[in-house]
Amino acid sequence: MAESARRVIDRIDPGPRWTESDAVRLNNMFRGRDTEEMLRAVIGDAMLGDAAVVSSFGAESAVLLHLIASVDPSVPVLFLDTGKHFPETLAYRDTLVARLGLTDFRNLEPDADVLTKKDETGLRWSYDPDGCCEIRKVVPLEKGLAPFDASFTGRKAFQASTRNALPRFELDGDRLKVNPLATWTRDDLEAYFEAHDLPRHPLVAQGYPSIGCAPCTSKVKPGEDPRAGRWRGWDKTECGIHTPVDDNDPDLPVF
């Protein structure tokens, strides 16, 4: 790595207390550098401290997982097993873990006592999707990320209007969030799938370009936003894992 880059790294404390200025410096440092080069630097030089990948094992997940596994297959991979996934997603998850040789896969599940108290029927998604996402995704992920200083996500700017200004590096509380594919296009993803002969999620061919939990995911019509099938009919575009946990909810477990 160039000496100037090393001087930037020296000024960034890769501990648990990241700041907005750290994210700005990293964005500036890697501006114009391709994704693979950036990942080799931040993973290979441990610039981010302890980092994990958060993956939905959805329609495009194979690309980020392959990129990171090509650098270091021992990077922890966290999957939110909500209990509401399509069976195809769970099978695809197992296929990718084996195919890519991911050696530290972690299956995160919601707290059983919280489910009993707040979603005993399992139907909370039908009347309170935000609350369902919170107990099945947000809180389990916060617990799973507790040991880590940074996380990698597969978000892309083109996926929705709410993501069109997505940076590569951003602050997430006092943790750093890295979006290696932020500037990738659909064509970039398709080319990568082809170049590396990556398996496809079986639901993509059936009209699901964005895949979440089964009750809250529907097919997308031609010309629609790729995420139009997520929580269709609700004023909701994200599951909530990209916003802080509500620490004031007395019914949620303390970690």
N, C-alpha and C positions, 0 to 999 in steps of 0.2 A: 504494500500500500504506500502511496505517496506520502512524503514527510508532512506535507500540509494537512492531509487527511488525518494523520496520526495526532497532530496538534489539536485538531477539532475534537477527536475522541477523548483526548486527555482532559479537555475542558468539560466533558459531559460525565456526570456521575451516574454510572449504570446501576445505581441502587434503587430502592423502592420509592424514592421521592423524585420523580420526574417533574419538570416544569414545562410550561408552554414554550419558553425560549429554547429548551432542548429539542422539542419537536420542530421548531422553526429552523434550528441549525442543521438538523438531520435532513429536512426537506431541501435545504439549500445545498448541503453537501452532496446529495445524490441526484440533484437535478440534472437531467440529460444522460444519466447512466442507466443502462438497461436493467431489467428486473433481476436477471440471473446474477449479474455482477453485484448488484446491491445485496442480494441474499447471501452470496458468498462472503461479502464483507461483514455484514451484521451478525451472521451466524458463526462464520469461521473465526472471527476475531472476538466473539462474545461481547459485542458492543452494547447489547441490550440487557445484559445480565441474564437471569434465568427467563427464558421465553418459551411459550407454547403456541401451538396452532389450534384455533377454534374452528372446527369444520362441521358443516351440516351434512356432509356426504351427499350433497344435492347435485343439481344438473351440471355444474361447472367445477365442482370441488376437486376433481382429479387433477386439474391443472396445477393449482397451488400445492397440493399434496405431493405431486411429482416433482415440482421445482424444489421444494424444501427437502424431500427425501434424497434428491440428487446431491444436495450439499451435506446433509446429515440426517439419516433415517432414524436417529435416536431422539430427535426433537419431539417432545411430548405432543400428542394429538388428542384434543378433548372433543368429545361428542356428547351432545345433550340428548339422552335417551328419554324422551318425554313420556313414553308409554302410548303415544298417539301417532307414531310414524307409520307410513305405508310399509307393508312387509317388503316391498321392493327396495326401499331405502335401507333397511337393515341388512338385506342380502348384499346390496351394493357396497355398503360399509365393509362388510366382511371380505368381499372380493378385493377392494382397494387396499385394505390393511395387508392382506397376504401378497397381492401383486406388487405393491410398492415396498414391501419389507419394512413397514413401520414397526419399530421395536418398542415403542412406549405409547401404546394406545390406551386411553382412559375413557371409560363409559360412565358418564355422569347422570345420575338418576335423581328425581325429586324426593324430598323427605317423605317417608311413608306416613308419619304422624300428621304432617301438614296436609297431605292429600286427604287423609281421613277427615280432618277438621274443616278443610276449605273446599274440597271437591269430592265429597263422598260418592256422589252418583257418577262422577267422571264426565259430567255434562257442562261444566262451567264454561267451556269454550263456546257454548251455544248462546249464552246470555251475558258473559263477561270475558271476552277474549283477552283483554289486557290482564285481568286477574289470573286467568289460566296460564298465560305466558309467564307471568311473574313467578308463580309457584313451580312451574315445570321447566322454565328455562333460566330466568334472570337469577334467582337465588341459587340454584345448583351451580350455575356458571361462576358466580361470585365466590362460592366455596371452592370450586375447582381451580380458580385462578389465584387463590390466596397466596400460594407459594411463589408466584411468578412476578417478574418485574415488567414484562411486556407480553403482548399477544399478537399473533398474526391472524388476519381475517381474509376472506375471499371476496370482500365487497368490491364492486366496480362502479365507476361513475355512470355508465350508460344504463344501469339496471333500473333506475327510477329518477324522477325529477328531484327527489329528496337527497340524492347522492351525487348530483352533477358537479359539486365543487369538492369532491372527496380528495383529501391529500394522501400522500404515501404514509406520513407519520402524523399522529395526532395524540393529544393528551386524553386519557380516560381516567378521570380521578387523579390519583398519583401514579398510575400505571401508564405505560406507553402502548398505543395501539398502532399496528403497522398494517397497511393495506397495499401489499406488493402489486396487486393487479388493478389498482385504482384507475390507471389510464388505458388499460387494455380494452379493445373493442371485441365485438362478437367474432369478427374475422380473425383477430389475433388468437382468440380461444380455439376457434375451429382449426386453425393452422397448427396449433400446438397439439391438439388431440390427434390430428392426422400424423404429424411428424413423429410422435412418440407412441402411436398405436394404443392410445388409452381407451379403456372400456367406458361405455356410455351408461348413464343412469337409464334403466329401461323405461321409465315414465316419460322421458323427453320425447321419444318418438310418438307418444300417445297424446301430445299437446300440452305438456307441463314444462315450460321453460324455467320455472322457479318452483322449487318443491319444499314444502314445510310439512307440518303435521297434516295427516289425512283429512280430518274434519274441516280444516280451514284452508285447504288448497283445492282450487278448481282449474279446469283447463282454460287456456288463454286463446282468444280468438285472433285471427290474422290482423296485424296492425296495432294490437293492443300493447301497452307497456308490458315488458316481460314479467313484472310482479303484479299484474292486474288480477291474477288468480289467487292472490294471497288475501285472505279475509275479505273476500268479495262481499259487497253490501255493507261493510263496516267502514267507519272513518278511522282506518288503521292501516299503516303502511310498514311498520316495523314491529318485531316481536318484543323489543325492549332491552335486548342484551347490549345495545350500544348506548344505553343511558344508565345512570347510576341506580342502584337498588334503593328503594324507599326504606331507610333505616328506622322510620318512625312507626312502621306497621308492627304492632305488638304480637300479631299472630305468626310472624315469620321467625324462624330460628336464628339465633345469634351465633356467628362463627368467629 
